[in-house]
Amino acid sequence: MKLFEFLLLLLFAIFISNIINRFFPWVSVTILQIILGALIALLPLRFHLTLDPELFFVLFIAPLIFDNSVHIDKDAFWKLKLPIISLAFGLLFVSTIIGGFLVNVFIPAIPAAAGCALIASLGPTDDVAVFSLAKRTKLPNKLMNILLGESAINDAAGIVGFQFSIGVIMTGVFSPVYAVMDLVWVSIGGIAVGLILTAFKYLLMRWIRSLGLENVTLHILMEILTPFLVFLAADALGLSGVLAAFAAGVVHSFARDQLTPDNIKLRSASESVWDMLSFTLNGLVFLLMGTQLPAIIEMIGNGDISVSVPQIVFYVAFIMLFLLVMRFIWSLFIHKKTYTEANMKIGKIKAGIIVSLSGARGAVTLASILSIPLLLGNGTIFPQRDLLVLISASVILISLILSDFVLPLLLGQGKSMSSAGKLMEENKAYIEVLQTVAAALQAQVTPENIHAVQIVRRDYLRRIYNLKHRRHPANDELKEEHEMKLKTFAWEKENTMALLEQGEITKQMAHSYLNQMKNNTTRENWMRMGIINTSIAFFGGLRRFIRSNINPDRSQRIREMYHKLKISNDRYVLEKLKILNSAGDNPEVKKAISNYEVSLSFDETLNNSTGAPIAASGFNGSNEGMNDIMAQAFQMERDGIYNMFEQGRISRESAREMRNNIAVLEMELTKE
């Protein structure tokens, strides 16, 4: 029961770390999780979690390696394969050999093989940290793709080197010729096991599908089991389970790229599951590291670790400096044309600094070092295990700090955009994409397809409207924008009262409409809405629902009246705005005009030629040519997303999410 409660506490801490990170985006979520883990260790829980190192390795490494390899950008990887492979394999191999012996020289208590294991475990760079860097800094896309590609594949290389070094320590046997042959054998064999078992898995799922038993849940369950099964199978054969999981993930990445209705549905559900699983596993690793720190610090204070605090500081500084210098020197051998771009020039020295400081270590490093066995094969204690864990944890923290704070400052982006600000900018870019599609659809209208185009265009206008009215709590409205909202509200109120005097609308309709507009316009009203206002809104909606069911004709008349009032107000305000805009060039006026034009188009297309409301979904397969028009719109949307990504206006993750949303819509259209 205590174990279950402890795990619940860790999961809750992951949840809390994500919330804190939303308020303090400049602090890495991994640093927050380490701090929370240390705080958990200080609680009087009377429980200490001890994991079998082998179980720890399988539980965390296998799925993380698999997930990283599934999301490799194959196009970018192939174009930049030489620098990526050079950093991921060449740099890691040379650093492990040189660093292992230097560690033994400066820290005699750590054997050379253990030093190699330490450096090998510190070789893999954290993909989460690189993604975070991509969001907060402006770098050439090629250089960023090199860093992302390195972080995707150097996990496997680092872990293989780490496992091999640990094997040498455990057996006490080392022969250069045998070592090379063994390394090649376990590597090739591990990849072969991953490929064979993944192929068998696809054959099995095809057979299950032929029986009519396949569903998305079964498929995802099998996908989650895959990295564990291939890892354990390869490990049982004495081969590299890490490379087996890596190979299995690469095969899955090719299979997921096939655009079929079933595969689109599976991919959407699978990515949601793996995003949650990967985030949780990463969080658990850093929380567990945090729980280890108080005990290790206490051991240092008690003298249980045979080195002093100044010595530990020197060791950490030396290893951190060694890793930075090696990355800097290695980056100088990368040809400048590989990463430079016409619109963003960058020198070799600056590129080298970026490559050096962007090599933050993360969950894979930590999971590797925590998997070091407690005892050697002969039953003696593993040499300086606690010191190795302490050094690794310190290097991880320092590398994260350098990547999170120092690098953005050196790039002149210390005042980088907050996560909310970045979201707002990407939101604007996506609105432009949707507006372009809506305009292109309008240009394709013919007497034969006007009804189908109207439905599709209306759906895009709704999406534009929703994006424009999305709330971003962390973003304060500008004074000019707020004043413009108050001015347009005054005009709407003026037109509403005029219609009321003419008898076009009822007093109740005018009061209800103006209250709604006031709440939407005044930010303070929104922020003050609490339990009382929410309760009033709930019971008001319940009352309207009951009335609409008791008297549907009256409800229909009210909806028609509201619809006419909305269109009249939109037209009235647009006329006022256009007159105001003719007096001078004001960006806030232009923005307001754009908003009201979209709103008016949206309202006017709510009714078709017969006056009946169009289906809420916007998809109606019975309309002639509907599928063709939707397919054209989706393709134009994809092209727009790609162009925005190439311009650097949206991130890779956002572009992928947008494309996934299109795939889901296409799947729903296919079902219709």
N, C-alpha and C positions, 0 to 999 in steps of 0.2 A: 504493500500500500504506500509506503514511504517513497519508493521508486516512482510510482505513478504520480504522486503529488509533486515530486521533484521535477518530473518531466513536464507536468502541467505548468509549473512555475517558469520553467525555461521557455516554453511556448508563449506564455503570457509576456515574458521579457522580450521575445522577438517582436511581438505585437506592439509593445510599448516603444521599442527602439525605432520602429518604423514611424510611429506617430511623432516622436521627438525629432526625428530627421526631417519631417515635413516642416517643422517650425524653425529648425536650425540646419538648413540644407548644406551649409558650408562644412559641417562636421560629418565625417564619413559614418555611415550606419554601422560599419564594422567596429570602429572605435567606440561607439556608443554601446555596442553589444559586449565588448570586452569589459567596459566599465560596469555594466549591469551584471555581468557574470561575477566580477570581483565583489560587488555588493551582495549578491546572492550568497557567495561563499562566507560572507561575514554574518549572515543571519543565523540565529540559533536553531538550525533545522535538525541538528543531531543526525545528519545523513550526509554521507560522502559517496559520490558516484565513482565507481571504479570499473572501467571497461577493459575487457581483454583487448590488447593491442591489435591482434589479428581481426577481431570482430569490428573494432573501431575502423580499421582500414577498409574492410569490405563495406561496412555500413555507410561510410561517407564518401570514400574515394570512387568506388564503382559508379554510383549514380551521377556524381558531379562530372567525372570524366566523360561519361556517356552523353550527358546533356550538353556539355561544351562542344563535343564533336558533332552533335546533331545540328547545332546552330552555326557551323562554319560557313562563312560566306565564300562559296566555292569559286565564284567568278573573280572576286578580289584576290583570293588566295592564289589562283592560277596565274594571274597577271603579275603578282608580286612574290612568286614562289621562292625565288633565290634569296632575297633578303630575309624573308620570313623563316625559311629553313635554316639559314645561316645563324640567325639569332636564337631560334628555338632549339637547335641541335648543336651547331658548332660552338657558339658561345657557352652553352651550358656544359658541354663536354670539357672544353678547355678550362673553364672556371672551376669545375669540380676537381680536376686533376691538380691544377696549380694551387687552388684554394685549400684543398685537403691537406697538402703537405705544409703550406704556410701556417695553417691552423695548428698543426702538430709542432711546428717550430716555435710559435709564439705562445701556445698553450700546451706544454708538454704532457699535461694530465690527460689530454684528449688524443687517442691514437690516430694515426694518419687515416685509417679506414673510416673511423668515426667522423673525422674532419671532412672527408669526402662525402659521407652521408649527410652531414650538416649543410655543406655548400650545395649538394644536389637537391636537397629539400627546399633550399632557398632559391633555387633556379626558376621554378614556375612563377610567372607573373599572374596577378589576379585579374580575371576578365571583368569582374564587377567594378574594380577600381578603374580599369581602362575605359569602360563604358561611362563611368561617372566623369572621368576626365574629358571624354568626348563631348559631354553635355555642357561642361562649364568653361571650356576653352575653345578658341578658334585655331585649328591646326589644318595644314593641308590634308585633304582626304586620303592621299596616298600614304602619307606618314602614319595617319591614324589607322588605316587598314593594315599596315605592317604591324603596328602594336597589337591590334585586335587579333590578327592572324597568329602572331607569336603566342599570345596568351591562350589561344584555343588549342595549340598543339604542343606547347612546351610542358604542359602538365604531365603527359605520358612520358616524355623523355626524362624529365626530372625524377619522376617516381621510379622508373626503371633503374636509373643510376643510384637512387637512394636504396632501393631493395638490394641491388647487387652489392653495394658497400656494406649494408647490414649483414648480408650473407657471409661476406668475408670475415667480419668481426665474429659472427656466431660460430663459424667453422674453424677460423684461425688459419685457413689455407688460401694462398694467393699465388697464382702462376699467370704471368702476362699472356702467354699463348692460350692457355686454357680459359682465361678470363674473357678474351676476345671471342673465342669460339662459343663459349657458354652464353655470352651476351647476345651474339647473333642468333644462336639457336632459340633462346627463350623469347627473343623479340619476334622473329619470323614465325615461330610456333604459336605465340600468343595471337598475332594478327590472323594467322590461318584458322585458329579455333574460333575467333570472333566472327570471321567471315562464314565459316561452315555452319556454326550454330545459328547465326542470323538467317542464312539461307534456309536451313531446316525449319526455323520459326515461321518464315513466310510460306513455305510449303504446307506446314501444319495449319496455318490460318486459312490458306486457300482451301484445304480439305474441309475445315470446319465450315467455311462459307458455303461450300457445295452442299453441306447437310442442312443449310438454312439456319444454323445456330449462331452465326456471327452477329454481334452487335457492338456498338461503340464502347460500352463498358468492358466487355470481354477483351476487346482489342487493346484498350489502354492498360488493363490489368496485365496483359501479356507483355506490353511494352515496358511497364515498370519492372517486371520480373527479369527482363532480358539482361540488363547490366549485371545483376547479381548472379544469374545463372551462368553467363559466359565467364565472368570473373572466377567463380568457384570452380568451374570446369577446367579452365586453363591452369589455375593454381594447383588443382589436384594432379595435373599432368606435369607439374614442375615448370610450367611456362608462365609468361607474363600475363597475369589477369588484367592489369591496367591496359596493356595494348589490345587485349581481347575486347574489353569494354569500349575502347577508343574505336576499333575497327567496326564494332557493331553499331556505334553511333553514326559513323560515316555512312554505312549502308542505309541506315534509317533516314539520313538526310537526303539521299537520292530518292528514296521511295516517297518521302513526303512532298517532293517537288512535283509529283505527277498530279495534274489537275483533273481529277474526276470527282463527280458529286460525292461519292462515298469518302474519298480521300480528303476532300475539303472539310467535310463534317468531322472526320476523325482528327485532322490536323488542328482544327480550331479547339476541339475539346482537349486534345493531348497537350497543346501548348499551355492552356490554362492550368492543367494538372501539374505539368513540369515546372512552370513558373513558381507555383506555390511550393512544390517539393524542393526545388533548388534553393529558393530563398530560405526555407525552413532549415534545410541541412546546413547551408552556409552559416545561418544564424546560430544553430546549435554548436557548431565547431568553435565559433568565436566566444560564445557564452561559456563553453567548457574550458577554453583557454583562460578566460577571466576567473573562473572558479579555481584554477590551478595557481594563479599568481599569489594570493595571500599566503598559501602554504609554502611556496618557494621563497618568498620574501622572508617569511618567518625562519625558514631553514638557513637563509643567509645570516640573519640576525643572531641565530643561535650558534653559528659556526659549523653547521652540519655540512655545508658546501665548503670545500677546502680552498676557497679563494676569497679575497677581500672584496669589498664593494668597489674601491678604485680599480682593482684588476678587472672586475666584471665590466665596468664602464669602458675600460681600455679595450677589452675583447670585443665588445659590441661595436665600438667606434671603428676598430680595425676591420672587422668583417663587413660592416656597412660601407666603409670607404673602399674596400677591395671590390665589392660588388658594383659600386658606382663607377669606379675607374675602369673596370673590365668592360662594362656596358658602353662607356664613353669611347674607349679605344676601339672596341669592336665596331661601333657605329661609324667611325671614320672610314672604314673600309667599304661602306655601302656607297655606291655611286650616287652622286648628287642628283642626277637626272631621274633616279628611281623615285624620289619622294617630292621633288620640287614641282610646282605648278605655275602656269603662266600668270595666274591672278594672285599668287602668293609666293613670293620669293623667300627662300630660307637658306642660310648659310650652313656649312658643315658643323661649325662649332655650336651654333644654336640647336641644330638637329641632334647633335651628340648630347647636349644638356637635356633636351626633351626626352630622348631615349633613356638616358641614365635615370632621371628623376621619375619617369613614368613607370618604372619597374616595381610597382608596389606588390608586395607578397600578400597572400590571403589564405583562404580555407584549405587549399590543397597542401600548401607548405605546413600549415598547422596540423592538419590531419596526419601528414606523413611523420612529423616529429613526435607527435603524441602516440604514434603506433610503435615507437621503439620499445622492444621487449624489456621487461624489468630484469630478467636474468639471461646470462649467456648459456650456451649449450652445455657447459660443464657445471652449471648451477651457481656460478659466481655472479655478483651484481654487475649489471651493464655499466661500463666505465663512464662516469660523469653524466648520467642520463638527465638529472635535474638541471645541471649546468647547460646542457644542450637545449633543453626545453626553454630555459630562461633566455638564452641568447637568441633563439629563434623568435620567441615572443617579442623581445625587444626590437629585433630587426624588423619584424612585421609592423610594429607600432611606428617606428621611425620612418619606414618606407611609405606608410599610409599618410603620415604627416607631411612628408616631402611632396607626395603626389597631390594631396588635398589642398595644401596651403602655399608651400614654397613655389611649386611650379607655376600655378596661376599668377603669382606675383611677378616672377621672372618674365613671364610672357606679357606683362603689362595688363593683366586682366584680374587684378586683385579685387576689383569691384564688379565681378562677373555677375551676370544676371541670375536672379534667384530662380528656384524651380518653378514658382508661380509665374514669374515673368517669362521664362522660357516657354511655359505652357501657353501663355497668352500669345506669344509670337508664332508658335506652331499652329495655334488655333486660327490666327489671321491668315497664315499661309494656306491652311486647309480650306478656309472660307473662299479664298481666291480660286482654288482649284474647283470647288463646287460651283462658284459663280461662272467660271469659264465653261463648265459643262452645261449649265442651265442656258447660257447665252447661245452656245452651239446648238442645243436642242431647239431653241426658238427659231434659229436660222434654217432649220430643216423642216419646218412645218409646211405641209401640203394639204389640200382639201381632203386627200385620202387618209392621211395619218394624224390629222389635227387632234382627234380625240385621244389616241394613244400617247402622242407627244405631250399633250396637256397633263395627263395623269403622271407620266414619268417626270416631267419638269416640275410639277407640283410637289412631288416627293423630294426633289433636290432643293426646292425653295424652303420646304419644311426643315430640312437638315441645316440649311444656311441660317434660318431663323433660330433654330435651337442652339447652334454654335455661337451666334451673336449674342444670345441672351444667357449664355452659360455664366454662372457666377464663379468668381475666383476670390475667395476670402482674403488671400494674402496680398491682393493687388488693390491699392487705394485708387479710387477714381480721381482723375484729374479735375481741377476746379472748373476748367472750361467745359469739360464734358458734362459735369453735373449741372452747370448753369444752362447748357443747351437742353438738357432733359427737362429742367424746370420750365424753360421757355416753351418747348413743344407741348408739355402738359397743360400750360396755360391756354395754348391755342386749341387743344382738344377740348378743354373745359368750355371755352368760348363757343365752339361749334356745337357741342353737346347741349348747352343751355339754349342755343338758338333753335335747335331741332325740338327741344322740349316745348318752347313757346309756340312753335308751329304745329304742335300736336303730333309730330312724327314718332315720338317715343314717349313712354310713360315716365312718371317721376321716379318710380322704383328702378327702372332700367337706367336712367341717368345717374341716380345715386350709386347703384351697384357698379356701373362702369367707371365712374370717377374714383370711387374708392379703390378699385382694382388698379387703375392707372397710378394713383397716388402711392400705393404700396410698391409698385414696380419701379416708380421714379425715385422715391425717397429712400436712400440707403439706410438711414437711421431707423425707419419703420421696420425694414427687414431685419436689422440687427437686434431690434428690441422684441421681435416676435418670440414670445415664450409660451409657457404651458397654457395660459389663459387665452391668448390669441389663437393658438393652435386648436384649442378646444372649441372656440367659437367657429373657426373655419370648418372644423369637422362636423359639428352639428348643423351648420348652415348647409353644407354639402349634403348631409343626410336628409335635411328637410326638402331640398330641391329634388333629390332622388325620389323621395316618396311622392311629391307633387307630380313629377313627370310620369310616374307610373299610374297615379290616380287619374290625371287629366293629360293624356299624351298630346291632344290637339293644342291645348294651351302651351305646353312645353315647346312644341314645334313653332308656334307663333313667337314665343320669346326668343328662340334661337335665331329665327329669321330677322327679328327686330335688332338683335345684337349684331348680327352679321352686317346689316345695312348701316348701322351706326358706326361700326368699325371702318367700313369702306369709306363712308362720308368723312370721318375724321382723318383718315389717311390722306385722302385727296385734299382736304382743307389745309392740313399741315404742310403737305408737299408744295402747294401753291405759295404759302408763306415763306417756306425755306428757299424756294427758287427765287423769289423776290429778294430775300436777304442775301442770297449768294451772288446775285447780279451786282450788288453794291461793293463787293470785294472778294478776294480769294481767302476763304477761311476753311481750314481742313476739318474743323468740327462741324461746320455747316454741311460740307460735302459728305462727311460720314453719316450725319443725320438723314440727308437726302437718300443716301444708299440704303440705310436701314428702313426708311419708310417706303421706298420703292419695292424692296423685297417683301415687306409686310403687305403692301397693297396687291402685289402680284400673287402672293400666297392666298390672300382672302378672295381675290377674284377668281382664282382657279379652284376654289373649294366646290363650286357648282359647275356641273357640266351643262351641255346645251339644253337639257330637259329641266334643269334647275334642281335635280336631285343630288344630294351629297355624294361625292365620290368615296369609294371604300377607303377606310382609314389607312390600310397598309400601303396603298399606292401600287399594288401589283394585281393585275387582273389578266390572267392568261387567256381569257376569252376574247380580248380585243385583238383585232388583226394587226400583225406586225409588232405586237408588244414586246415579244422576246428579242427581236432584232434591235429594236430601239434601246431596250435595256442593256443589251450586250454592247452596243456602240457607246452608250453612256458610261458603262463600267470601264471600257477600254480607255476612253478619254480621261476618266478619273485616275486610272492607273498611270497613264502617261504624265498627267499633271503632278501626281505624287512623286514620280521618279524625277521630274524636272526640279521640283522643290527640294528634293534630297540632294541632287547634284549642285544646286545653288547654296547648299548648306543651311537652308531655312528650316528644315525639319531633321531630326536625328534618325539614325538607322532604326532604332527600336520603334519610334513613332511611325515611320514609313511602313515598317513591317506590320504593325498593328492596324494601320489604315488598310493595307492590302488584305489582311486577314478579314477585316470587316466586309470588304467587297466580296471576298470569297464566300462568306456566310450568306450575304444577300443573294449571290448567284445560286447558292445551294437552295435557298428558300424558293427562288424563282423556278429552279428545275423541278422542285417538288410540286409546285403549282401546275 
